[in-house]
Structures are given as C-alpha cells and as structure tokens.
Amino acid sequence: MPQPRAALPALAAAVLVSALVTAAPAGAAADLPLTSAVFGATHNSYSGDLDGARGSIVRQLDEGVRFIELDIHDNGYASARDYAIGHDSPGDAVDHTGNPASNLLRDWLTAINAWSAAHPAAAPITVALDIKDDLTDNTSYAAGNLAALNQELTAVFGDRLLRASDHPAATPTVDALRGRVLVLLSGNGRTRTLYKRDAGTSPAVAMNARGQVVEVHDSGSGDLWYWSGTYGPDGTVTWLRHGRYDSGVTPAVALNDAGDLVEVHQSQSATTLWYRVGRLAADGEITWSASHQYDNGVLPTVRFTDAAGTRLQEIHRSQSNSQNWTWTGALDAAARTVAWTGNAKTADARPDKTTAVSGTSRVRVWTGADGPTPATTLRVDTDRRAGERVRYPQVAFTEFQQGDSAELQQDALYYAAPASQSSFIVSARQAGRLARGWDFDSASRATDPLANYPATNRPYDTWYRTLLTQAGAVR
C-alpha cells in the first residue's frame, strides 16, 4: 500500500475537521446501526512505531482503535502450520515491541482475542487480513488453503467471532455487536474471489447414510479437485475441505457408509481410464491412494451396489463409438485397491453422476452463473435448498476494493480504497456500506460522510483524535 503522508498541523486539522464533520449528540452511539458508525482504525497495524506511530496492538485497542489490519503470507506454511505476518515478506516491517514475539498469525490473533475477552463491552473489532500471497494455489488443507484459514479463525475467536454467514439481513446496531470480532479478507483478489465461489466443469457427487458428501470436478484445464462436506438437518451442505488430488477430466465418485470412496476419471490427453481409492475422515480430510489405470474409454461412472459398500459397478462409454462397457469391482479398503472383473458390453445407461440420494436426502451438483459469477460456478441443490454455491463456509467477510470485479462487489458489506479516493468512500457510505480509507494521514482526507474506518498510521496525532471526536466515533 502507499507510504504514509505527513499530517497537517494540529490547529489547522481541527479547524478543517469542524468544517467537515458535525458532532454526534451525546449517547447517539448507543443504538447506531453498524454501517452508520465511525471507528478508530489503523493501517498496517502490526508495524507499530517502525513506520508511523501506532504502538502495540494492545495499545491501539486500549486507545479505541476498532479496526486492526494484519498483512499475511503463506510462505513456510507447510512447516510452521501457520501464516506469517509481514508487509513485503514474513517479518518485514513488523514491530514486536509490546506485540507477540513471533510472526505467526495465530499468536497475533490470540492477542486480539485476549483483549476482546477482557473488554466485552467494547465496540466490535474488525480484523482485516491483507492477503499478500495467492492462497488458492495451496492445494490442500495441510498446505494452508482457505479451509485452514477458516479453521484458525474459528479456533482462536470461538463464540466471539461473528461469521459473515451469520450477519443479519437487517443491519445490526453497534451495541448488539459489542464484544464481537469480525474478520475481513482483503488483499489478493483471486483469493477473495475463490473464497466466495468455486468454478469447474463436469461435477459429480456422492453421499452416504451418515450425511457425508464428496464432490469431484475438473478445473477445465486438466486438474481434478474435490470438496467434502456434510448434509445438515436443514438440507444445507457445509463444505469442510477442498483440494487438488490428480490430473484428468470427467471424474465420478462413489462413497460408502464407512467413509471409503472410489473415484474414476479419464486422462486429460488420452482415453485411458483411472481410479483412486480414498478414505474420508470426520473432519472432511481425504487420504488418497495412488492412481491406477484400469481400462480405456471415456465418460466413466461408478457406484456401490451393495449395502456393505464393497461391491462396485463402473460403466463408461467406448472411446470409438457409443457403446457402453461395464466392470464389476471389489473394494479392498485396507489395501486401498479395487479388483476389477467381468468387463463386458452393456445396454445399461451410465447413471447420473451429478445426483446422490440417501433415504429422503438428495444432493445435486451443477454449474451455472450466480449473478455476475461465471457460468462454470459450482452450484448445489438439495431436497430442501436450491442454487447454493459450492464454497468455503463464509466465516470471514470479503472486502470490495476500488477497481474490483462485479462479483467481489456482490453482497459486499465492506468497501475500501486509498483515503485519497473520496468519491468512492462517499458513494460507499451513501449506499449503506462500511467504508475504509487507508493511509488516512491528513485531516484533508476527511469526507462527508466520513469513512467508517479512517485507517491511519498515526492514530494519536491531535488532528486524528479531534476528527474522531467530532465524528462521534464509537469505542
């Protein structure tokens, strides 16, 4: 982000502020809608006094700051099992004075959570994670994808966390959210986009009697990906894990009640057919076997044919004509292999791989645009829900920044731009959104209405304190 600008002299700042902002009446903050409130906010909050004059995270919170920004990187996640704080790289421009001694995100979130727990009457804290790397190229939970980030957020903040999915349709008041923490994903645009939706081609799904669900699809460019989740009492599928497991096209999957799954697919550049065996854990993690070729053909399908979940039927089409062929399979779950026998022509149709049924529960996967999203957006219907996206649980909010795509703007609560972009900030406020202006380092940046989060590098300067006072900022 741009470097801080010099602050105006305090007296000139105070005069300008009083000309721009009308003071809020005493007690007005008690029932202010969240989107109407102004809060103290810092930019690059982790930098303390190395670049600007913020002090520690705890001091910022003590002084009334309610918007904390942490820049994060995924370099080293595989060994540290955590993300790292830093501006251009892990550890860059991080002031450890009064702050956690490590650069690990979990330690910094824990410090914020401890302060929030000790101050339950404080106005809600927004923690913005400015994502400096593309987290979507992390191909598994263990590698630090967005499922891992979700898990960290929920583990640290617990019940204090207001999930984006739980934000009410009617704007809540500040008082209703006191003691709560809201997490905001900022930074890398691809990461923010793929947190809100996923895309692919040729999706397939399986479900067992325990309500476990596995979806597989190809990326459209030769990679095979899976989602795993659970079918809930209200008919919603909650997706728990996401990862890349192979290369190929046109996958299909079968899942038994023990959590064993068999996946089949066609190679990307040839008409060879391959299978993998997987084991689905309660947390949604899948442990995969190696990939094994079993035939040639196209458009494979697979399903279990017995209650025990050991016998399989695979049907695919010939690579040279419209004839269907079948195999009978015997699953060896311990060895993670399938013994295929009885290959023969069949008049049976290939089953619908996009729909899974267990008792009265039904899950169907498909692709289609959802407003401004692409036509390849992965969607899911159940017997009680329709048209939902296959995506991560919306634990965090996603920020819409000036210049972003229409799909990042869709349903966004938080808007952001450099503080110099006054028209964007004013438009966001007038639209009832939460607006942030970063590098808010001069009273000349004040707009009418003021940004909800004027994110400064110098929160204790007289001009900034005066600005917040005149705006009736909430603590």
Disulfide bonds with the S-S distance in Angstrom:
none
